[in-house]
Amino acid sequence: MFTLMVIIFVLGYTAIALEHPLKIDKAASALITGTVLWALYALNHHGLLELDLSPAWHHATSAANDLVNWVKPNVDAHHFKDVWANSVDVAQHQSHFVKHDLEHHLVEIAEILFFLLGAMTIVETVDQHQGFKPITDKIKTTNKVKLLWILSVLTFFMSAALDNLTTTIVMVALLRKLIESKKDRWFFASMIVLAANAGGAWSPIGDVTTIMLWIGGQVTTMPIIRDVIVPSMVTMIVPLVIVSFTLKGNIQRPNLKNREIAEFTSSFERSLLLVMGVSALLFVPVFKTVTHLPPYMGMLFGLGVIWLTTEIMYRNKPIEDRRKLTVIGVLKKIDVPTIFFFLGILSAVAALQSVGHLNVLATALENNFQNIYIINLIIGVLSAIVDNVPLVAGAMGMYPVVEPGTVGFLADFVVDGKFWQFLAYCAGTGGSILIIGSAAGVAAMGLEKIDFIWYLKKISLLALVGYLAGAATYYLMFAM
């Protein structure tokens, strides 16, 4: 059953990759894969948990054994044994554990989904009011190479200030105002994913894995910025330089005239929504730092403020006009299949994490490689296949933060040590190798309907070259 779960995950992954040839939406494949894996886990929980490969189950049983050892000296041993045997049904306990484990992962997945839903709604509201027009009007060039450099550099630094997921959503909205051709938009959106992931890797708030290491105390603010920004920049620049020699011609701009909306909104209202939208997105990391609440709470707060503002602004307009301009009308345009795709793929990966597949993978890396650079390079490549969050979580659980002065292999595991910094870089940028290897890639794929195979042919090699170039830069900076 343990192996069967891997086979089903691979089959589901293949169906997602072959979305266009099969003519089956990737959201359906992802949902089926996620639910089938959890069903197999639930129906075969005894055999799977008896393997003792699940880190959560191992922790739970260790805690139970500690409790038993503490209780035994204080009660009659035979009485305790009888009470334990009669009151605890092991199979039932395991079944409850699986449900609890699913609920635990559902909370983490829901945080991502609510964050994504809030960000998409804010961006769509600004777009509905033509709020991006002042920005697109300032970008005059239609030369593909110049435009690609402008958007990539903008994405790189925006991603560090916001995060790679939010930045990708914003930039894809901008692309729709700048580029008419769908294939050109696919290419530009894909390069934006590379830039967004590179920009998020060196910032404590730019990528979910860097955030995990930052909150966990493995890295601190200034050292991660100082040591990882140059390799991250190389990761973005190398693919840009390569495509600069092959990309030719000009882009065709779409017709942006929207008389229906322009007739109902003033320039003040459009500017106000742009400022409020950008402020709401920038407020998210501030809200998280001050309150220590998850980022989705800050995103929902910003959405609530914008929602309230649009309700007040248009309360005297006819009902039909209000529906086009308030958040209620915007919600009808949100790409719900992308939300379900996120839910399915994250559920599938969570099942593998719960049963212990990813823990087995992490243990194999530890046993076979005693080089922090090789381990992290492999983790980065694997993060293009499975979600980088459980991979980083596994590394954080397997390797403790050691005290300064430690010698040998563990010397690089101190706070701001080279292992943690290089892990942040590799896990953050390695996901760009495949379109579904990062949250930014999944968002771009959902919003622009980018074909997995097309990305594999056109972008994956560029992303891999950039990833290895950045890794080599970090190695030359600190290991030579």
Secondary structure as the mmCIF struct_conf table of DSSP 4:
data_model
#
loop_
_struct_conf.conf_type_id
_struct_conf.id
_struct_conf.beg_label_comp_id
_struct_conf.beg_label_asym_id
_struct_conf.beg_label_seq_id
_struct_conf.end_label_comp_id
_struct_conf.end_label_asym_id
_struct_conf.end_label_seq_id
HELX_RH_AL_P HELX_RH_AL_P1 PHE A 2 ALA A 17
TURN_TY1_P TURN_TY1_P1 LEU A 18 LEU A 18
HELX_RH_AL_P HELX_RH_AL_P2 GLU A 19 LEU A 22
TURN_TY1_P TURN_TY1_P2 LYS A 23 LYS A 23
HELX_RH_AL_P HELX_RH_AL_P3 LYS A 26 LEU A 43
TURN_TY1_P TURN_TY1_P3 ASN A 44 ASN A 44
HELX_RH_AL_P HELX_RH_AL_P4 HIS A 45 GLU A 50
TURN_TY1_P TURN_TY1_P4 LEU A 51 ASP A 52
HELX_RH_AL_P HELX_RH_AL_P5 PRO A 55 VAL A 71
HELX_RH_3T_P HELX_RH_3T_P1 LYS A 72 ASN A 74
BEND BEND1 VAL A 75 VAL A 75
HELX_RH_AL_P HELX_RH_AL_P6 ALA A 77 SER A 87
HELX_RH_AL_P HELX_RH_AL_P7 VAL A 90 GLN A 128
TURN_TY1_P TURN_TY1_P5 HIS A 129 PHE A 132
HELX_RH_AL_P HELX_RH_AL_P8 LYS A 133 LYS A 138
STRN STRN1 ASN A 143 ASN A 143
HELX_RH_AL_P HELX_RH_AL_P9 LYS A 144 ALA A 161
BEND BEND2 LEU A 162 LEU A 162
HELX_RH_AL_P HELX_RH_AL_P10 ASN A 164 LEU A 178
HELX_RH_AL_P HELX_RH_AL_P11 LYS A 182 ALA A 201
TURN_TY1_P TURN_TY1_P6 TRP A 202 TRP A 202
BEND BEND3 SER A 203 SER A 203
TURN_TY1_P TURN_TY1_P7 PRO A 204 GLY A 206
BEND BEND4 ASP A 207 ASP A 207
HELX_RH_AL_P HELX_RH_AL_P12 VAL A 208 GLY A 216
TURN_TY1_P TURN_TY1_P8 GLY A 217 GLY A 217
BEND BEND5 GLN A 218 VAL A 219
HELX_RH_AL_P HELX_RH_AL_P13 THR A 221 SER A 244
TURN_TY1_P TURN_TY1_P9 PHE A 245 THR A 246
BEND BEND6 GLY A 249 GLY A 249
STRN STRN2 ASN A 250 ASN A 250
HELX_LH_PP_P HELX_LH_PP_P1 ILE A 251 PRO A 254
HELX_RH_AL_P HELX_RH_AL_P14 ARG A 259 ALA A 262
TURN_TY1_P TURN_TY1_P10 GLU A 263 PHE A 264
HELX_RH_AL_P HELX_RH_AL_P15 SER A 267 THR A 291
HELX_RH_AL_P HELX_RH_AL_P16 PRO A 295 MET A 313
TURN_TY1_P TURN_TY1_P11 TYR A 314 ASN A 316
BEND BEND7 LYS A 317 LYS A 317
HELX_RH_AL_P HELX_RH_AL_P17 ILE A 319 LEU A 325
BEND BEND8 THR A 326 THR A 326
HELX_RH_AL_P HELX_RH_AL_P18 VAL A 327 LEU A 331
TURN_TY1_P TURN_TY1_P12 LYS A 332 LYS A 333
BEND BEND9 ILE A 334 ILE A 334
HELX_RH_AL_P HELX_RH_AL_P19 VAL A 336 VAL A 355
TURN_TY1_P TURN_TY1_P13 GLY A 356 GLY A 356
HELX_RH_AL_P HELX_RH_AL_P20 HIS A 357 ASN A 368
HELX_RH_AL_P HELX_RH_AL_P21 ILE A 372 LEU A 382
TURN_TY1_P TURN_TY1_P14 SER A 383 ILE A 385
BEND BEND10 VAL A 386 VAL A 386
HELX_RH_AL_P HELX_RH_AL_P22 ASN A 388 MET A 398
BEND BEND11 TYR A 399 TYR A 399
HELX_LH_PP_P HELX_LH_PP_P2 PRO A 400 GLU A 403
TURN_TY1_P TURN_TY1_P15 PRO A 404 GLY A 405
HELX_RH_3T_P HELX_RH_3T_P2 GLY A 408 PHE A 413
BEND BEND12 VAL A 414 VAL A 414
TURN_TY1_P TURN_TY1_P16 VAL A 415 ASP A 416
HELX_RH_AL_P HELX_RH_AL_P23 LYS A 418 THR A 429
HELX_RH_3T_P HELX_RH_3T_P3 GLY A 430 ILE A 433
BEND BEND13 LEU A 434 LEU A 434
TURN_TY1_P TURN_TY1_P17 ILE A 435 ILE A 436
BEND BEND14 GLY A 437 SER A 438
HELX_RH_AL_P HELX_RH_AL_P24 ALA A 439 GLU A 448
TURN_TY1_P TURN_TY1_P18 LYS A 449 LYS A 449
HELX_RH_AL_P HELX_RH_AL_P25 PHE A 452 LYS A 458
TURN_TY1_P TURN_TY1_P19 ILE A 459 ILE A 459
HELX_RH_AL_P HELX_RH_AL_P26 SER A 460 PHE A 478
TURN_TY1_P TURN_TY1_P20 ALA A 479 ALA A 479
#
